[in-house]
Amino acid sequence: MGRQSVEWHDNGALVWTWRLTLIVSGVGFALLGVAVVLWATRTPAEVARGDAGYGLPATFGAVALIVAVAGRISSASALRYRNASLPPVPAPSAVVHHVKARSCSVHRRSGIAYLMMAITGGGLVLAALANWNPQPRLSSLLELVLATACAAGCYLAGPAARFVMTPRHLHIDTALHRISVPRHLLGQFSRRGVEVRLDLTSGDHVYFRVDSPLWDVRGGQYRTNGRCQVRTVERIVAMLGEVPPTTHTDDAVVTTSRVGMIALAVGAGILSAAAVVLIAITARLGH
């Protein structure tokens, strides 16, 4: 039997081989070429009418190129880190403390959160500034309030989560909670889908994310993040050598609420709801 033309990752996602990437990219470039020809050959009457017959092939061509390039990058990363193991937690006696910091931290990988912050928050800010004079001043101010609330929501879904190493604990901060794991209970890290599992020497375990949940807006079934898992655990293990442990240790994992983040979430929710309602009322009164 011949080689299959379509390959799949272990999670069922399509493998974007170079051959497939070049084929789809070629189709994209061809559609863009058609769009350019249609745009360049418009008649004066079509220009006056604002005829956009070139819009459809341009859109499909651009989408094909974006999907092909993004798919190839994702597949290459997934294949490279498919069998990569996570760095082991060294024994306390084997850790060499080159740096003696009081604490170290690393934020959750949040590229998608920053992108959404720029699109939603930045878009609303631009809309408010562009319509500062044409529309009622209150509408522009409400759009700025809504932009702030959207930025806060993206922050909570991204960099608000972090991993903090102190002399006594590894703090695993989610958006709203803090899981404090005593350093002497740190066992080994392992990959579990898009999450990481931390086995404790007490026999228990903790699951945590290494990137933003915004990636999983459609379930994340076909997504891989091996590179992110490896890099995040590498940084956590490195922090063991940057923060010397204390002789005073705790014996249990403790989960607490992050009051500041909860207040931010509640405030952003209230502000966004109020802004949307007031914008709708203002628009209705304007008519």
DOZA-785520 format. One line per field, with one value per residue: residue in one letter; residue number from 1; x, y, z of N, C-alpha, C in turn. Coordinates in steps of 0.05 Angstrom, whole numbers. Layout:
// DOZA-785520
resn <- (A/...)
resi <- (NUM/...)
n.X <- (X/...)
n.Y <- (Y/...)
n.Z <- (Z/...)
ca.X <- (X/...)
ca.Y <- (Y/...)
ca.Z <- (Z/...)
c.X <- (X/...)
c.Y <- (Y/...)
c.Z <- (Z/...)
END
This chain:
// DOZA-785520
resn <- (M/G/R/Q/S/V/E/W/H/D/N/G/A/L/V/W/T/W/R/L/T/L/I/V/S/G/V/G/F/A/L/L/G/V/A/V/V/L/W/A/T/R/T/P/A/E/V/A/R/G/D/A/G/Y/G/L/P/A/T/F/G/A/V/A/L/I/V/A/V/A/G/R/I/S/S/A/S/A/L/R/Y/R/N/A/S/L/P/P/V/P/A/P/S/A/V/V/H/H/V/K/A/R/S/C/S/V/H/R/R/S/G/I/A/Y/L/M/M/A/I/T/G/G/G/L/V/L/A/A/L/A/N/W/N/P/Q/P/R/L/S/S/L/L/E/L/V/L/A/T/A/C/A/A/G/C/Y/L/A/G/P/A/A/R/F/V/M/T/P/R/H/L/H/I/D/T/A/L/H/R/I/S/V/P/R/H/L/L/G/Q/F/S/R/R/G/V/E/V/R/L/D/L/T/S/G/D/H/V/Y/F/R/V/D/S/P/L/W/D/V/R/G/G/Q/Y/R/T/N/G/R/C/Q/V/R/T/V/E/R/I/V/A/M/L/G/E/V/P/P/T/T/H/T/D/D/A/V/V/T/T/S/R/V/G/M/I/A/L/A/V/G/A/G/I/L/S/A/A/A/V/V/L/I/A/I/T/A/R/L/G/H)
resi <- (1/2/3/4/5/6/7/8/9/10/11/12/13/14/15/16/17/18/19/20/21/22/23/24/25/26/27/28/29/30/31/32/33/34/35/36/37/38/39/40/41/42/43/44/45/46/47/48/49/50/51/52/53/54/55/56/57/58/59/60/61/62/63/64/65/66/67/68/69/70/71/72/73/74/75/76/77/78/79/80/81/82/83/84/85/86/87/88/89/90/91/92/93/94/95/96/97/98/99/100/101/102/103/104/105/106/107/108/109/110/111/112/113/114/115/116/117/118/119/120/121/122/123/124/125/126/127/128/129/130/131/132/133/134/135/136/137/138/139/140/141/142/143/144/145/146/147/148/149/150/151/152/153/154/155/156/157/158/159/160/161/162/163/164/165/166/167/168/169/170/171/172/173/174/175/176/177/178/179/180/181/182/183/184/185/186/187/188/189/190/191/192/193/194/195/196/197/198/199/200/201/202/203/204/205/206/207/208/209/210/211/212/213/214/215/216/217/218/219/220/221/222/223/224/225/226/227/228/229/230/231/232/233/234/235/236/237/238/239/240/241/242/243/244/245/246/247/248/249/250/251/252/253/254/255/256/257/258/259/260/261/262/263/264/265/266/267/268/269/270/271/272/273/274/275/276/277/278/279/280/281/282/283/284/285/286/287)
n.X <- (17/9/38/0/-34/-53/-40/-45/-44/-33/-76/-116/-115/-101/-41/1/38/97/84/27/21/45/11/-39/-23/-8/-58/-81/-48/-61/-115/-110/-82/-121/-157/-127/-123/-178/-187/-152/-173/-222/-277/-292/-345/-355/-320/-343/-391/-372/-360/-343/-322/-276/-269/-286/-252/-204/-211/-218/-168/-132/-148/-136/-79/-66/-86/-56/-2/-4/-21/22/64/43/39/93/116/87/103/157/159/131/147/176/202/184/224/259/246/297/333/333/385/415/410/439/450/456/437/410/352/294/245/216/183/140/98/37/37/13/-1/-46/-83/-62/-67/-123/-135/-113/-144/-199/-201/-166/-192/-241/-224/-201/-248/-277/-245/-244/-296/-304/-322/-366/-405/-446/-413/-417/-425/-375/-344/-366/-352/-298/-297/-318/-277/-236/-257/-258/-204/-188/-214/-187/-137/-145/-156/-107/-45/-54/-52/1/66/97/156/178/217/190/147/118/77/19/-14/-78/-128/-164/-152/-102/-57/-18/39/80/152/181/147/145/143/145/137/88/59/-8/-52/-68/-54/-12/11/27/59/59/102/74/36/-8/-34/-30/-63/-49/-54/-14/-19/-63/-134/-164/-147/-176/-227/-261/-261/-211/-196/-164/-116/-47/6/59/110/103/90/139/176/153/156/211/226/202/230/281/275/278/331/343/319/334/315/276/286/240/181/118/65/23/-17/-46/-104/-123/-163/-154/-162/-157/-157/-207/-239/-226/-247/-302/-312/-299/-338/-386/-377/-374/-425/-458/-438/-452/-508/-519/-496/-531/-579/-565/-556/-608/-637/-613/-635)
n.Y <- (-24/46/106/143/202/239/255/244/272/245/261/267/311/345/333/380/372/390/384/386/437/469/459/480/532/547/547/589/633/633/647/698/721/720/756/803/811/818/865/901/904/929/965/1036/1044/1002/1016/1064/1045/1018/965/903/854/827/815/766/722/744/742/686/669/694/671/617/619/637/595/552/567/575/523/492/511/497/440/427/441/407/356/358/361/317/268/288/290/317/361/332/336/357/325/354/358/359/407/465/529/580/631/673/688/719/705/678/682/660/676/649/623/668/687/687/712/764/779/778/818/862/863/866/903/944/954/976/1022/1050/1057/1090/1136/1150/1165/1207/1260/1258/1225/1222/1246/1214/1163/1151/1151/1108/1067/1067/1050/999/977/976/938/893/886/874/825/793/794/765/716/703/725/733/686/648/621/615/614/605/607/568/547/524/563/556/595/606/641/657/629/605/554/525/491/455/456/410/370/365/325/293/318/309/299/312/310/375/396/397/349/347/304/289/277/257/224/246/289/345/382/428/485/509/547/597/590/610/588/542/553/526/477/451/401/383/406/418/429/419/444/489/465/439/483/514/479/472/523/526/485/507/551/529/527/580/602/593/540/542/521/514/483/467/418/405/413/473/509/573/633/683/744/795/785/762/806/839/810/810/865/878/848/873/926/917/897/939/980/960/959/1014/1037/1015/1040/1094/1095/1084/1127/1166/1159)
n.Z <- (0/-14/13/60/41/76/143/214/280/346/377/341/309/247/211/188/138/99/45/43/65/25/-18/-1/10/-41/-67/-38/-54/-108/-108/-86/-127/-167/-144/-145/-201/-214/-185/-210/-262/-260/-285/-297/-283/-248/-207/-190/-170/-128/-131/-107/-126/-123/-72/-48/-69/-49/6/17/-2/33/81/71/67/119/151/131/143/199/214/197/231/281/276/268/317/351/333/344/400/415/440/481/546/611/650/706/777/818/872/937/959/914/889/866/888/852/848/898/911/940/923/863/800/747/693/667/600/554/503/469/501/507/453/446/482/457/410/427/472/451/402/419/445/401/371/406/407/353/344/378/373/335/361/422/480/525/505/483/529/556/521/530/582/576/545/583/619/586/577/628/635/597/619/666/643/625/637/692/719/748/768/828/864/929/990/1020/991/928/894/859/820/799/760/801/847/894/897/944/948/990/986/997/983/929/874/815/749/697/632/615/570/551/599/658/703/771/811/880/936/977/957/934/881/835/785/733/689/634/597/568/580/539/492/489/472/438/460/455/437/394/402/416/463/475/473/505/554/566/568/610/655/657/672/723/751/747/780/830/840/846/889/953/998/1060/1128/1156/1143/1113/1118/1086/1026/1009/990/973/965/916/933/912/856/850/864/822/779/792/791/738/711/729/711/655/642/659/625/574/577/586/540/501/517/510/455/437/456/426/376)
ca.X <- (0/24/38/-24/-29/-62/-31/-59/-31/-45/-102/-135/-111/-88/-13/7/64/105/69/0/23/51/-13/-59/-12/-10/-86/-85/-35/-75/-139/-102/-76/-147/-168/-112/-131/-205/-185/-138/-188/-248/-285/-299/-372/-353/-307/-363/-411/-359/-362/-321/-322/-250/-268/-289/-227/-183/-217/-212/-140/-119/-154/-120/-51/-63/-90/-33/22/-8/-22/50/79/32/47/122/121/75/120/183/157/112/158/194/194/187/248/254/251/321/333/342/414/429/404/460/437/473/424/396/330/274/223/217/157/137/70/27/40/-13/-1/-74/-97/-53/-78/-151/-135/-108/-166/-224/-197/-155/-213/-261/-210/-200/-275/-285/-230/-252/-323/-304/-338/-392/-425/-447/-389/-422/-421/-347/-334/-375/-336/-272/-302/-321/-250/-221/-268/-249/-175/-186/-222/-165/-115/-153/-155/-80/-22/-61/-42/30/78/115/173/187/232/174/126/112/50/7/-36/-97/-139/-179/-143/-74/-51/8/51/106/173/191/127/147/151/152/117/82/40/-35/-66/-57/-47/11/5/49/56/71/114/54/19/-29/-25/-43/-64/-49/-51/10/-26/-89/-158/-176/-141/-195/-254/-276/-256/-183/-192/-143/-93/-23/22/83/132/95/93/167/188/143/167/239/229/195/253/304/270/287/359/346/308/341/293/278/284/213/165/90/61/-1/-24/-68/-116/-136/-174/-139/-183/-153/-166/-236/-250/-222/-266/-329/-313/-299/-364/-406/-372/-380/-454/-469/-431/-467/-536/-520/-491/-555/-599/-557/-561/-637/-646/-603/-653)
ca.Y <- (0/70/123/159/230/254/243/255/271/226/272/268/335/342/339/397/367/410/380/397/466/482/457/499/559/553/555/616/653/634/663/726/731/726/780/826/815/830/892/917/906/941/988/1060/1041/985/1032/1083/1030/1005/936/889/826/814/811/738/707/755/732/658/666/702/650/593/624/638/568/535/574/569/494/481/518/481/412/424/442/383/333/361/356/295/249/301/287/341/360/320/353/346/321/379/359/362/433/485/555/601/657/671/706/714/692/680/675/659/677/630/632/681/702/691/732/790/784/785/844/882/864/875/929/964/961/993/1047/1063/1065/1113/1159/1157/1177/1224/1284/1252/1213/1234/1241/1192/1137/1146/1144/1081/1048/1064/1033/971/968/969/913/871/882/860/797/780/791/743/691/699/729/733/660/647/601/631/598/618/588/547/536/530/573/553/614/607/668/663/614/599/527/527/464/455/447/382/351/365/299/294/330/293/312/300/327/402/403/384/337/347/284/296/255/247/206/262/302/370/388/457/494/524/569/609/575/621/570/520/564/506/451/445/372/377/425/408/450/406/463/506/448/435/508/522/462/479/548/520/471/526/569/515/534/608/610/572/532/547/497/513/473/459/390/400/431/491/525/597/650/708/764/817/777/759/833/849/795/820/892/878/838/894/948/910/894/966/995/950/969/1043/1042/1009/1061/1119/1093/1085/1155/1182/1156)
ca.Z <- (0/-15/36/62/35/99/168/237/305/365/387/319/293/221/209/165/126/80/20/47/69/0/-35/9/6/-70/-73/-27/-71/-133/-103/-83/-154/-181/-132/-156/-229/-214/-175/-230/-287/-256/-302/-282/-272/-225/-186/-180/-154/-105/-136/-93/-135/-116/-43/-41/-72/-31/33/18/-6/57/101/64/74/148/161/124/158/227/217/195/255/302/272/272/345/363/326/358/429/419/459/500/575/626/667/733/801/830/901/950/962/888/878/870/888/840/854/923/910/961/909/834/789/718/687/648/573/550/477/459/519/499/427/450/496/436/391/440/486/433/383/432/449/375/364/423/399/326/345/402/368/323/379/448/496/544/491/480/555/562/506/543/606/566/537/607/629/568/582/654/631/583/639/684/627/616/655/720/730/749/786/846/881/953/1006/1032/974/901/892/832/820/777/760/825/870/898/908/956/951/1003/968/1002/972/900/863/787/730/674/614/614/551/550/626/671/729/790/832/905/950/996/943/921/856/828/757/728/662/629/578/573/572/514/470/489/469/424/472/455/432/374/407/430/474/486/477/528/578/572/576/636/676/658/688/751/762/750/803/854/845/849/915/973/1016/1088/1145/1165/1121/1118/1112/1070/1005/1018/969/982/945/910/938/893/830/851/863/794/762/797/782/708/703/734/693/627/640/661/601/551/580/582/511/486/524/497/426/432/460/404/353)
c.X <- (18/21/12/-17/-37/-53/-45/-42/-46/-72/-122/-133/-96/-58/-8/36/72/90/42/1/28/27/-33/-49/-14/-38/-92/-73/-50/-101/-132/-95/-101/-159/-154/-120/-159/-204/-173/-155/-216/-253/-292/-327/-371/-340/-327/-384/-399/-360/-338/-321/-297/-249/-269/-264/-204/-186/-209/-181/-124/-123/-138/-91/-48/-66/-66/-8/19/-9/6/66/69/41/77/129/111/93/147/181/138/122/177/184/199/211/241/259/276/318/343/372/429/425/427/448/457/463/409/375/310/250/227/189/158/107/62/30/13/-13/-29/-89/-88/-64/-107/-153/-131/-132/-191/-220/-187/-176/-233/-249/-209/-227/-284/-271/-238/-279/-326/-323/-365/-413/-425/-423/-393/-418/-392/-335/-342/-360/-308/-274/-304/-294/-234/-231/-259/-220/-172/-193/-200/-142/-121/-151/-126/-59/-29/-51/-11/40/100/130/183/204/216/155/131/83/41/-17/-53/-109/-151/-170/-113/-71/-22/19/78/128/182/171/128/158/161/129/113/61/14/-52/-52/-50/-22/2/30/43/71/82/95/34/-4/-18/-41/-41/-63/-45/-25/5/-55/-112/-172/-169/-162/-224/-272/-270/-227/-177/-168/-118/-71/-7/47/105/127/98/122/180/179/155/197/243/223/219/277/300/277/316/364/336/315/318/298/277/256/194/137/87/37/-4/-48/-77/-130/-146/-156/-160/-181/-163/-196/-250/-248/-243/-295/-332/-315/-326/-386/-402/-381/-410/-467/-463/-447/-496/-537/-514/-517/-577/-591/-562/-591/-647/-637/-620/-679)
c.Y <- (25/86/140/188/248/240/258/252/251/235/275/293/329/349/356/392/389/408/392/427/480/481/478/528/567/561/583/637/655/651/692/738/738/752/805/832/828/859/911/922/917/964/1012/1057/1023/999/1051/1069/1017/975/923/859/812/806/781/721/718/744/703/653/672/681/625/596/624/610/550/541/567/538/482/486/500/452/408/424/417/359/335/353/333/276/261/297/313/339/349/341/341/343/347/381/363/390/452/512/576/629/654/693/699/700/696/672/674/659/655/641/643/697/707/711/760/798/793/812/866/886/876/903/950/973/980/1021/1063/1073/1089/1138/1169/1172/1196/1248/1277/1241/1227/1227/1217/1165/1130/1138/1116/1060/1045/1047/1004/960/960/943/889/865/867/830/781/775/767/716/685/703/731/707/659/625/616/611/615/598/564/533/540/538/570/571/611/636/676/649/611/571/528/499/467/444/419/361/349/338/302/306/310/307/297/318/354/413/389/373/337/326/292/272/243/228/221/274/327/373/419/462/509/546/577/591/586/604/548/530/544/478/442/415/367/395/410/432/439/426/480/490/445/460/517/506/467/503/542/505/489/544/555/521/563/618/588/565/540/521/493/505/467/430/384/421/447/507/549/613/674/731/786/810/772/786/844/836/806/848/894/868/859/917/941/908/922/982/986/961/999/1051/1038/1031/1087/1118/1095/1113/1173/1181/1170)
c.Z <- (0/10/36/56/58/125/191/262/323/375/365/302/267/223/184/156/107/54/22/50/42/-19/-27/5/-24/-78/-62/-45/-97/-130/-99/-110/-170/-170/-142/-185/-230/-205/-197/-255/-283/-275/-285/-269/-247/-201/-174/-162/-129/-107/-123/-101/-129/-87/-34/-45/-54/-3/36/14/19/79/96/72/105/160/155/140/187/232/215/220/278/300/277/301/359/357/341/387/435/441/479/529/589/645/695/755/815/861/914/953/937/876/886/867/878/846/880/924/932/948/879/823/758/712/667/619/563/524/467/475/512/472/430/464/476/418/404/453/468/412/394/437/423/367/380/414/371/326/369/397/355/341/406/465/515/530/488/507/563/546/518/568/598/557/561/619/612/573/608/651/617/601/657/669/618/637/684/734/728/768/802/864/904/969/1017/1012/944/900/863/832/795/777/787/850/871/911/918/962/966/986/972/992/942/891/834/771/707/657/614/596/548/578/635/698/746/811/857/919/971/983/929/895/852/797/754/698/658/608/583/564/547/490/467/486/454/435/473/449/414/378/422/440/487/492/502/554/586/582/604/658/679/676/718/765/766/774/830/861/849/877/936/991/1045/1104/1156/1142/1131/1109/1094/1048/1013/994/981/959/941/911/917/865/828/850/835/776/766/787/751/698/706/715/664/623/641/636/577/553/575/553/495/492/510/467/420/436/438/379/359)
END
